[in-house]
Amino acid sequence: MEQPSTSATRPENQRGRTLGFLWLATALGWAIWVLSVGTEPEPYGNWLSNLVGDKVVHAGSFALGGMLWIHSLRRVARLRVITAVVGGGAVSFLFGFLLEVFQRGVPGRSADPADLIADLVGILVAIGLYVAAVSLSSRK
């Protein structure tokens, strides 16, 4: 006789866990990318920074990172929205803070509080967008 499947063994739950870990891998990939760009000695100006400004690039990058961390924490740890938002926002901000501190020791780099503020603005945008998206999807 076949055993009834539990929620932990259902194929849709396994698929959800797999997708969660893919989101987490993407968030870690973002962290590695930001670390590699942020620790490059004596950086050259890139076309995007020249086009829209360094602070906009910071805010956009950390908006993306914030979204990735929030969603991956929500999917992997199955956290409530508020917990995932606080956790993902905190991880992103801590990463930006530590990167600015680390840049003090990189030739041609300096710790810039304005960069950290731009990072925070991006994270707050990510939080707002994520909460709005969850709110809209729950209405359906």
N, C-alpha and C positions, 0 to 999 in steps of 0.2 A: 504494500500500500504506500502511496506517495505521501510524503510529509508536506503539510502546508508550508508555503514559503513565509519566512518572517520578513519584516520590513528591511532588515539588514542584508538579506540575500536576494531581494528582488532585483531584476536586471536594471530597472530604472534608477534604483538607488546606487548601484555599482557605476552606472553611467554618470550619475551626478557627482560621485566621488572622483571619478576619472577627470571629468571636466573641471572640478574644483582644483585638482592638482595641476592641471594645465594652466589655469588662471594663476596659481601660485608660482609656477615656473615662469610665466610671463612677467609677473611682478618682480621676481628675482632677476630676470633678464633686464628689466628696466633699471634695477639697482646697479647691475654690473655696467650697463651702458652709461649711466650717469656718473658712476665712479671713474670709468675710463676717460670720459670727456672732462670731468671736473678735476682730474689729477694730471692732466697733460701739462708738462712743463712749458712755460712761455707760450701760451696758446696764441694761435693766429686768429684774426677775426674771421668768422665764417659768414657766408652770404645771408643766412637767416638772421643772425644777430644784427648784421648791417642793415637788413631790410626792415625788421620790426622792432629792434632794440633788445639789448641783453636782458632786461628785466621781464619783457614779454616772453622771451624764450624760457627764462627761469620759471615763470608762472605757468606757462603751458606745459613744460616738462613735469612739474610737480602736480599739476592738475591730472595729467595722465597717470603718473605714479600713484597719486592718492586714490584714483578710481580703481586701479589695478589692485592695490593693497586692500582697499575696502571690500571689493567684490571677492577677491580670493579668500580673505578671512571669513567672509559670509558663507562662501561655498564649502571651504575645507572644514572649518570649525563649526559650521552650522550656527553661527551667531545671530542674534537678533540684530535688526538694522542699527539701532543706536549703539550697540556694543561694537559692531563691525566698523561703524563710522568713527567712533572714538579710537579704536585700536588701529585702524588703517591710517587715520589722520596722524596719530601719534608716531607710528612707524615711519611714515613719510617725513614728518617734521624732524624727528630725531636723525634720520638719515641726512637731511639737508643741513642740520646743525653740525653734525660730526664732519660732514664734507667741508663745510666752511672752516672749521677748526683745523682740519687736516691740511687744507690749502695753505695755511700759514707757513708750512715747511716745504712747500713745492716752489722751486725757482720760477719766477715770473708770475706767481699767484699771490693773492692776499685774501684774508678773510674779510668779506664785505657784508656788514649788517643789512644793507639794502638788498643784497641777493637773498638773504634769509627771509626778509619781509616779502619779497616777490614769491619765494617758495611757499610761504604761508598763504598768500593770496590765492595761489594756484590750488593749494590743498582745500581752502575754504570753498572755492568754486567747485571742486570735485565733490565735496560733501553736499553742497546745495544741489548739484545736478543728480547725484546718486539718490538723495532723499526724494527729489521730485520724480525721478524715474520709478522708484519703488512705489511712491504714492499713486502715480498714474497707472501703473500695472495692477495695483491692488483694487482699483476701481472697476476693472473689467470683469 
